[in-house]
Amino acid sequence: MGDSGSPFSTAALPVNQSGRLSDEQSQRWTRIAKGRRQSIRGVALPFAAIGAFLFLVSGPPAKAAARTTGGIVFLTIAAILVVAANVESVNADVREGRVESVEGAIAKRSWYQSSRARSRSYFFEVSGRRLRCLSRMSYDAAPDAGYVRVYFLPRSRRVVNLEQLPDHAIPTGSGAAQEIFQNYTQALLSRDRATIAEASASVAALKHVIEGPPPAASDGRDHAHPVRLHADDLYGTWTNPMMTISFMKNGVATLTPAFGGERRDGHWSIDANGRLLTDASGTLAPIDASLDGDRLTILFEGQRVSFTRR
């Protein structure tokens, strides 16, 4: 069902968007529904056996009415369970094959259903709808924050697919990051889950802006031999919502946080292999950096940070 190991299928999205399960999803959920029917019928079997035993067993005539009543009760429970197996919400959803969707900022929740439960249940909360994940894998595959469209079975509210939507526009300008974090703090204080999900989505959008787009895997370049940097390409000021960095011709680099931090000065150069050298670690050493037009991407301790020329 999943794409490249994901439990969510991009191939099934066109069918889900039309309000139906794809053939592959239908087959999968049919197997799940059958397992649920068998489980419920397995519970019904002991009740049916006890009911039949009470009808057939011989005993004192004085207790015959009680045995008959008991047999009817147990057989009725068994019959109810057998019928319930067919009308149970997942089974009803699978027979209909209909899919609904909801979109908005995502929040993820998990908990034990009871104090005696040994397994956790996993849920997404989107635009006021609580939707149950099929597995921990589905839960982990979804983004922790951001905007999504979730496809689900309407009666059982079981998640069948998910697509991540583009980030909403976030504030720009020198105080953008500070505004986003202030809104996030206020959302946490409000304890309103929908408000926290929206604020978390804005923080995630800010993170995506700072990281920049991931390196293209099929852009025709030889990534084993990256493009060489030249000092003339870096002279000037580069910025993102969190910080500004200036590369000066005298070999001094200045890093200025957007808010709440002290300016830091260091040294930089480009070595004979076209690599950026900085003394951020205390000595002048190479640091992973790449240039794509007016976008400079630097890898700080494994974290991608993107700047645009100002």
C-alpha positions as CSV (number, residue, x, y, z in Angstrom):
1,M,0.0,0.0,0.0
2,G,2.7,2.4,1.0
3,D,5.2,4.2,-1.3
4,S,8.9,3.5,-0.6
5,G,8.0,1.9,2.8
6,S,5.5,4.5,3.8
7,P,2.0,3.3,5.0
8,F,0.5,6.1,3.0
9,S,0.0,5.7,-0.8
10,T,0.3,8.6,-3.3
11,A,-0.9,6.2,-6.0
12,A,-4.2,5.8,-4.2
13,L,-4.8,9.6,-3.7
14,P,-6.7,10.2,-7.0
15,V,-9.2,7.4,-6.0
16,N,-9.4,8.6,-2.4
17,Q,-10.0,12.2,-3.6
18,S,-13.0,10.9,-5.5
19,G,-14.4,9.5,-2.2
20,R,-13.6,5.8,-2.7
21,L,-11.1,3.2,-1.5
22,S,-8.6,2.1,-4.1
23,D,-8.6,-1.6,-5.1
24,E,-5.5,-2.3,-3.1
25,Q,-6.9,-0.4,0.0
26,S,-10.2,-2.3,-0.4
27,Q,-8.4,-5.6,-0.4
28,R,-6.4,-4.7,2.7
29,W,-9.4,-3.4,4.6
30,T,-11.5,-6.4,3.6
31,R,-8.9,-8.7,5.3
32,I,-8.9,-6.4,8.4
33,A,-12.8,-6.5,8.5
34,K,-12.8,-10.3,8.1
35,G,-10.4,-10.6,11.1
36,R,-12.6,-8.4,13.2
37,R,-15.7,-10.5,12.3
38,Q,-13.9,-13.7,13.2
39,S,-12.8,-12.2,16.5
40,I,-16.4,-11.2,17.4
41,R,-17.7,-14.6,16.3
42,G,-15.1,-16.3,18.4
43,V,-16.6,-14.5,21.4
44,A,-20.1,-15.6,20.4
45,L,-19.1,-19.3,20.2
46,P,-18.9,-19.9,24.0
47,F,-22.2,-18.2,24.6
48,A,-23.8,-20.5,21.9
49,A,-22.2,-23.6,23.4
50,I,-23.5,-22.7,26.9
51,G,-27.0,-22.0,25.5
52,A,-27.1,-25.3,23.7
53,F,-25.9,-27.2,26.8
54,L,-28.6,-25.6,28.9
55,F,-31.3,-26.7,26.4
56,L,-30.0,-30.3,26.1
57,V,-28.8,-31.1,29.6
58,S,-31.2,-33.1,31.8
59,G,-31.9,-32.2,35.4
60,P,-34.5,-31.7,38.1
61,P,-37.9,-30.9,36.5
62,A,-38.2,-28.0,39.0
63,K,-35.3,-26.2,37.3
64,A,-36.4,-26.9,33.8
65,A,-37.8,-23.4,33.3
66,A,-34.6,-21.8,34.6
67,R,-32.5,-23.9,32.3
68,T,-34.7,-23.0,29.3
69,T,-34.6,-19.3,30.2
70,G,-30.8,-19.4,30.6
71,G,-30.4,-21.2,27.3
72,I,-32.5,-18.6,25.5
73,V,-30.4,-15.8,27.1
74,F,-27.1,-17.3,26.1
75,L,-28.3,-18.1,22.6
76,T,-29.7,-14.6,22.2
77,I,-26.3,-13.1,23.2
78,A,-24.6,-15.4,20.7
79,A,-27.0,-14.3,18.0
80,I,-26.5,-10.6,18.8
81,L,-22.8,-11.0,18.6
82,V,-23.0,-12.8,15.2
83,V,-25.2,-10.0,13.8
84,A,-22.9,-7.4,15.4
85,A,-19.9,-8.9,13.6
86,N,-21.5,-8.0,10.3
87,V,-22.7,-4.5,11.2
88,E,-19.6,-3.5,13.2
89,S,-18.3,-0.1,11.9
90,V,-15.2,-1.3,10.1
91,N,-17.2,-4.0,8.3
92,A,-19.9,-1.6,7.3
93,D,-17.3,0.9,6.0
94,V,-15.6,-1.8,3.9
95,R,-18.9,-3.0,2.4
96,E,-19.7,0.6,1.4
97,G,-16.2,1.5,0.3
98,R,-16.7,5.2,0.8
99,V,-13.9,7.5,2.0
100,E,-14.2,11.0,3.5
101,S,-11.5,13.6,4.1
102,V,-10.7,16.4,6.3
103,E,-7.8,18.9,6.1
104,G,-6.1,21.3,8.5
105,A,-3.3,21.5,11.0
106,I,-2.4,18.1,12.5
107,A,-2.0,17.1,16.1
108,K,-1.0,13.6,17.1
109,R,-2.2,11.8,20.3
110,S,-1.6,8.4,21.7
111,W,-2.7,6.7,24.9
112,Y,-3.7,3.5,26.5
113,Q,-7.5,2.9,26.2
114,S,-7.7,1.6,29.8
115,S,-5.6,1.1,32.8
116,R,-5.4,-2.6,31.9
117,A,-4.6,-2.2,28.2
118,R,-1.2,-3.3,27.1
119,S,-1.2,-1.7,23.7
120,R,-1.5,2.0,22.8
121,S,-4.0,3.6,20.5
122,Y,-2.9,6.2,18.0
123,F,-4.9,9.2,16.7
124,F,-4.7,12.2,14.5
125,E,-6.7,15.3,15.4
126,V,-7.5,17.5,12.4
127,S,-10.0,20.4,12.3
128,G,-11.9,19.0,15.3
129,R,-12.0,15.4,14.0
130,R,-10.3,12.6,16.0
131,L,-9.2,9.8,13.6
132,R,-7.7,6.5,14.6
133,C,-4.5,5.2,13.0
134,L,-4.3,1.6,11.8
135,S,-0.9,1.2,13.4
136,R,2.1,2.8,15.1
137,M,3.7,2.9,11.6
138,S,1.0,5.2,10.3
139,Y,1.3,7.4,13.3
140,D,5.0,7.8,13.0
141,A,4.9,8.4,9.2
142,A,2.7,11.5,9.6
143,P,4.3,14.8,10.2
144,D,4.4,16.0,13.8
145,A,3.2,19.5,12.7
146,G,2.0,21.1,9.5
147,Y,-1.1,21.0,7.3
148,V,-2.4,17.7,6.0
149,R,-5.4,16.1,4.3
150,V,-6.5,12.9,6.0
151,Y,-8.7,10.3,4.3
152,F,-10.7,8.1,6.5
153,L,-13.6,5.6,6.7
154,P,-16.6,7.6,7.8
155,R,-18.2,5.2,10.4
156,S,-15.1,3.8,12.1
157,R,-13.0,6.9,11.5
158,R,-10.0,4.8,10.6
159,V,-7.3,6.5,8.7
160,V,-6.7,5.0,5.2
161,N,-4.4,7.7,3.7
162,L,-2.7,11.0,4.3
163,E,-1.2,13.7,2.1
164,Q,0.9,16.6,3.4
165,L,-0.3,20.0,2.2
166,P,1.9,23.1,1.5
167,D,2.7,25.3,4.4
168,H,0.5,28.3,4.9
169,A,2.1,31.7,4.4
170,I,4.0,32.9,7.5
171,P,5.0,36.4,8.6
172,T,8.0,37.9,6.9
173,G,10.4,40.6,7.9
174,S,13.0,41.1,10.6
175,G,10.5,40.2,13.4
176,A,8.9,37.2,11.7
177,A,10.5,34.5,13.8
178,Q,9.9,36.3,17.0
179,E,6.3,36.7,16.2
180,I,5.9,33.1,15.3
181,F,7.5,31.9,18.6
182,Q,5.4,34.4,20.6
183,N,2.2,33.0,19.0
184,Y,3.4,29.5,19.8
185,T,4.0,30.3,23.4
186,Q,0.5,31.9,23.7
187,A,-1.0,28.8,22.1
188,L,0.7,26.6,24.6
189,L,-0.7,28.7,27.4
190,S,-4.2,28.5,26.0
191,R,-4.1,24.7,26.1
192,D,-6.5,24.7,23.2
193,R,-5.4,21.8,21.0
194,A,-6.6,23.3,17.7
195,T,-4.8,26.6,18.5
196,I,-1.6,24.7,19.4
197,A,-1.8,22.7,16.2
198,E,-2.1,25.9,14.1
199,A,0.8,27.5,16.0
200,S,2.9,24.3,15.6
201,A,2.2,24.3,11.9
202,S,3.6,27.9,11.7
203,V,6.8,26.8,13.6
204,A,7.2,23.9,11.1
205,A,6.8,26.3,8.2
206,L,9.5,28.6,9.7
207,K,11.7,25.5,10.0
208,H,11.1,24.7,6.4
209,V,12.0,28.2,5.3
210,I,15.2,28.1,7.3
211,E,16.2,24.7,6.0
212,G,15.4,25.6,2.4
213,P,14.4,23.0,-0.2
214,P,16.2,19.6,0.0
215,P,19.0,19.0,-2.5
216,A,17.5,17.8,-5.8
217,A,18.4,14.2,-6.5
218,S,17.8,14.4,-10.2
219,D,19.0,17.8,-11.2
220,G,21.7,16.5,-13.6
221,R,24.6,17.4,-11.3
222,D,27.3,15.1,-10.1
223,H,26.7,15.3,-6.3
224,A,29.8,13.2,-5.7
225,H,31.8,16.2,-7.0
226,P,29.7,19.3,-5.9
227,V,30.0,22.7,-7.5
228,R,33.1,24.6,-6.4
229,L,32.6,27.8,-4.4
230,H,34.3,31.0,-5.2
231,A,34.9,33.9,-2.8
232,D,33.4,36.4,-5.2
233,D,30.1,34.4,-5.1
234,L,29.8,34.8,-1.3
235,Y,30.8,38.5,-0.7
236,G,27.8,40.3,0.8
237,T,25.0,39.7,3.2
238,W,22.8,36.5,3.4
239,T,19.7,36.2,5.6
240,N,16.9,34.0,6.8
241,P,14.2,34.6,9.4
242,M,16.5,33.5,12.2
243,M,19.9,35.1,11.4
244,T,22.0,37.1,9.0
245,I,25.5,36.3,7.9
246,S,27.9,38.7,6.1
247,F,31.0,37.6,4.3
248,M,33.4,40.5,4.0
249,K,36.3,40.8,1.6
250,N,38.8,41.2,4.5
251,G,38.1,37.6,5.5
252,V,35.7,38.4,8.4
253,A,32.3,36.8,8.7
254,T,29.6,38.3,10.9
255,L,26.7,36.3,12.2
256,T,23.8,38.3,13.6
257,P,20.8,36.6,15.2
258,A,17.4,38.0,14.3
259,F,16.4,38.5,17.9
260,G,17.7,37.9,21.4
261,G,21.3,37.1,20.6
262,E,24.7,38.7,20.4
263,R,26.6,39.3,17.1
264,R,29.5,36.9,16.5
265,D,32.5,37.6,14.3
266,G,34.8,35.0,12.8
267,H,36.9,34.3,9.8
268,W,36.2,32.7,6.5
269,S,37.9,31.8,3.2
270,I,37.6,29.4,0.2
271,D,40.2,26.7,-0.1
272,A,41.9,25.4,-3.2
273,N,39.1,22.8,-3.6
274,G,36.3,25.3,-3.6
275,R,35.2,24.5,0.0
276,L,34.0,27.1,2.5
277,L,36.4,27.4,5.5
278,T,35.3,28.9,8.8
279,D,36.6,29.1,12.4
280,A,33.3,28.3,13.9
281,S,34.8,25.3,15.7
282,G,37.8,27.3,16.9
283,T,40.2,26.6,14.0
284,L,39.7,27.3,10.3
285,A,38.2,24.1,8.9
286,P,35.9,23.1,6.0
287,I,32.2,23.2,6.4
288,D,29.6,21.7,4.1
289,A,28.1,24.5,2.0
290,S,26.5,24.8,-1.4
291,L,25.3,27.6,-3.6
292,D,22.3,27.6,-5.9
293,G,21.8,31.0,-7.5
294,D,20.9,33.4,-4.7
295,R,20.4,30.6,-2.1
296,L,23.3,29.6,0.1
297,T,22.9,26.4,2.2
298,I,25.3,25.6,5.0
299,L,25.3,22.4,7.1
300,F,25.7,23.2,10.8
301,E,26.2,20.1,12.9
302,G,24.0,18.0,10.6
303,Q,21.3,20.7,10.4
304,R,20.6,22.3,7.0
305,V,20.4,26.1,7.2
306,S,19.5,28.1,4.1
307,F,20.2,31.8,3.4
308,T,19.1,34.1,0.6
309,R,21.1,37.0,-0.7
310,R,20.0,40.4,0.6
